[in-house]
Structures are given as structure tokens and as C-alpha cells.
Amino acid sequence: MDNINGGETIVFDKCTENQGQGYNPATGKFTAPRDGTYVFTWTIITNGNNHRINVDLNLNGSLLGRAQSDSRSGRQNGSGSNTVVVNLTRDDVLYLSCGDWGGRHEHRIYGHTHSTFSGWTIN
């Protein structure tokens, strides 16, 4: 995924499971199908050509968590991950977006199976 701008919703290019149909693969947004406690985890891989990114988990438009990946040190890929446990109400909306990194607004992450976004209920 190239040229991701600050504030832009990250839409993954592959969706392998979507039980309950809460995730919309066209918009990249998850809408809670019911009240409950949910776990969300995401991992971001940046390519080793001086790319860096903050990826924010947003709940109804407000920052809930952040993962940071930095590959500025050379040819090695960078990675960042985070996990959040949150109580949701039916129709709450969660999504990942590109966070600001010191005014830099052009970012690249590896898609397909390298960067991931997952969620499930625990009650």
C-alpha cells in the first residue's frame, strides 16, 4: 500500500475471515454487530527504504491505540504492533488510519499477509 496520507483510513487488500460481517473490506471499517468486549490487534510492516508510519486505531473517530514502524535505519524492514481490549456498543465503528509522524504525510506499508488487522469478541 503506497502513498498513504495522514488521517487516511487504511484498507487492507485481503480479508480472510469476516464472521458476523462487521468488517467492511471496501471501507476498512469495523462496525460492532453487538455489545461486548472485543480484542483488536494490528501489525504493520514498512519496507526498508526509509519508510516510517504511525498506524492509529480509532473508535468513533477518537484515538484508541497506536502502532509505530520505522525502517529509516537502512535496508531492513520495520515493524510495529499493538493490541487493545475494549468494550463496544452495537454500531460503534473502529478503523485503522495513518497517524502523523512529524509532518510527514506519505507512507508505505506492505499489504497482503505482511500487515494485518484482526479482531474478535471475548464475551
N, C-alpha and C positions, 0 to 999 in steps of 0.2 A: 504494500500500500504506500503510494508515494504522495508527496506534497500535501500532507495532512496539515491543515491550518489550525491555529489556536482557536479553541472553542468548538471545533468541528466534531460532530458525532462520529465515532469510529464504527464502521460497518464491516463486519468480518466477511470474507469471501467464501466461507464454507460453514455450514450449520449441520452437525451430525445428529444431534438429538434435540427434540423440542416437545417433550411431553407436556401436555397441558396447553400448548400453543401460546405460551406467554411471551416468547421472544419473536420479534418481527424481523426476519432476515433482510427485509428491504430497507428498514429504517435504523436497525441496530439497537432498537429499544425493547426492553422487557417491561411488560405490564403485568403486575401481580394478579393472578386469576382468583386469589382468595387471601383472606387474612392469614398471617402466620409468621413464623420465624424462618428466615432464609439465610443461606450462606452463598456468597458470591466470591469468586476468585478469578484473577486475571494475571496473565504473564505476557510480557511484551519483549520482543527481541528486535534490536536495532542492528543494522548492518555496520560492519567495521570500517566505514568510510567517513568517520567524523559526524555520525548522526547521534542525536540525543532527543529524548522526549519524556514528558510527564504525561501519564495517562490517568485521568480522573474518573472515579465512579461517582455519578451524580444521582441523587434521589430527588425527584420532582424539581430538578433544576438547581439543587444545592449540593455542594461538595460533600461527599461521604468518605472517600478514601483516595489515595494516590499511589501509583507505582512509577518508578523512575528508571529509565535505561539510558546509559551513557557509553557510547563507543568512540569517544574522542581520542582515546589513547593509541590509536593506530588501526591495524587491520583486524583486530579481534572484535567479534560481535559483543554487544552489551545486552544485559537482560535485567528486568525488574518485575517483581510480583507483589501481590497483596491479596489478603483475604479479609472479608468483612462479614460479620454476623449482624443481621438487622431484623427488627420486627416491621413487617409491612402490613398495610391495609389494602384490601382489594382495590385495584385500579391505580395504586402507586406506580410510578414509572422510574425505572433505573436504566442508565446507559453509560457507556464509556465515552469520554471526549478527550481531545488533545488539550492539555493544560499549557500554560505559558512557561517558557524557560528563558528568562532574561530578555524578553522582547523578540526572541527567535520564533518565527511562525511557519517554518517549512520543515516538515519532519517526515521520516520514512520508517516504517516498520515492516518486518517480514510477516506475511499472511499465511494462508493455507493452514498448516498444522503447527507452525512455529510460534505464533502469538495466539493466545486463547482467552476465552471468556466463558465461564461456567457458573451455573447457579442451581440450587436445589433447596427444598424445604426440609426442615428438621423436626417439624411437629405437624 
